[in-house]
Amino acid sequence: MWRVEARIARDLVGPTVDGVVIDLGCGSGELVRVIRPKIGIGIDLNKQAIQLARADDGGYDFRIGDAAEPRLLDESVDCIVHMHLFEHLSEPKSALRSWHKALKPGGRLVILTPKGDFSHPEEFDDTDHKHSTAAGACGSP
């Protein structure tokens, strides 16, 4: 299932793959390696995950940091992508504002979340979820 979602994410990144692509909550960096951007940066709070990502970096930059406030320069990023992160955020509107500021004009934000009515919802049963993905989006930044 992860590989299917990763290919969907790669397709949604589209032409911005030729620029700077940020993977928030990057874990071990697999999504960046599937997307294969010209410049890829992965950000995650988990130090062990970042160590794994750096061990097989593929020429990408992996950093320890907060996905909700990634400390990116304004209008410096062509695409921000993440899988199964949004539902964990305590302040999603604040995160959306932060990401919007980092995106260049015409940049893309690709958010993949688990679907509440997925045929095997137990696969996404996580006590750390702050939001129901069945509830929909939280509005514009």
Rosetta blueprint (number, residue, H / E / L):
1 M L
2 W H
3 R H
4 V H
5 E H
6 A H
7 R H
8 I H
9 A H
10 R H
11 D H
12 L H
13 V H
14 G H
15 P H
16 T H
17 V H
18 D H
19 G L
20 V E
21 V E
22 I E
23 D E
24 L E
25 G L
26 C L
27 G L
28 S L
29 G L
30 E H
31 L H
32 V H
33 R H
34 V H
35 I H
36 R L
37 P L
38 K L
39 I E
40 G E
41 I E
42 G E
43 I E
44 D E
45 L L
46 N L
47 K H
48 Q H
49 A H
50 I H
51 Q H
52 L H
53 A H
54 R H
55 A H
56 D L
57 D L
58 G L
59 G L
60 Y L
61 D E
62 F E
63 R E
64 I E
65 G L
66 D L
67 A L
68 A L
69 E L
70 P L
71 R L
72 L L
73 L L
74 D L
75 E L
76 S L
77 V E
78 D E
79 C E
80 I E
81 V E
82 H E
83 M E
84 H L
85 L L
86 F H
87 E H
88 H H
89 L L
90 S L
91 E L
92 P H
93 K H
94 S H
95 A H
96 L H
97 R H
98 S H
99 W H
100 H H
101 K H
102 A H
103 L E
104 K E
105 P E
106 G E
107 G E
108 R E
109 L E
110 V E
111 I E
112 L E
113 T L
114 P L
115 K L
116 G L
117 D L
118 F L
119 S L
120 H L
121 P H
122 E H
123 E H
124 F H
125 D L
126 D L
127 T L
128 D L
129 H L
130 K L
131 H L
132 S L
133 T H
134 A H
135 A H
136 G L
137 A L
138 C L
139 G L
140 S L
141 P L
